[in-house]
Amino acid sequence: MVDDDLWSAIGDPTRRRMLDLLLSEGGGTATSLSEHLPVTRQAVAKHLVVLDRVGLVHATAIGREKQFRVDPEQLERAVAQLADVGAAWDARLHRIKRIAETIQRRADENGQQSTEKKQ
């Protein structure tokens, strides 16, 4: 089952970059993340709210700031969903390929029959 809210949250390139930064740095604050992104600290904070709402990150208060970390279980869930979606699309594309090959084979047979009738 695909969680639309989860995919909507990680569908944004800035949020994906934030997840990458949080994973590589082991966590971060809105301020520290904004130093690596082409958006304001306020924009980063809003993106973090979205990621927190779907459970991809969790915050811990440290002084006046919140330290955010990626939730590994929720990230694994997202990866599993992506793998399922990929497998479903692979199966669809395989069916489309078989249909196209059947159509091509029939067209080739019909073309060959037309050539034989002309001779």
Helices and strands as residue ranges (DSSP letters): H 4-10, H 13-25, H 30-34, H 41-53, E 57-62, E 65-70, H 72-118
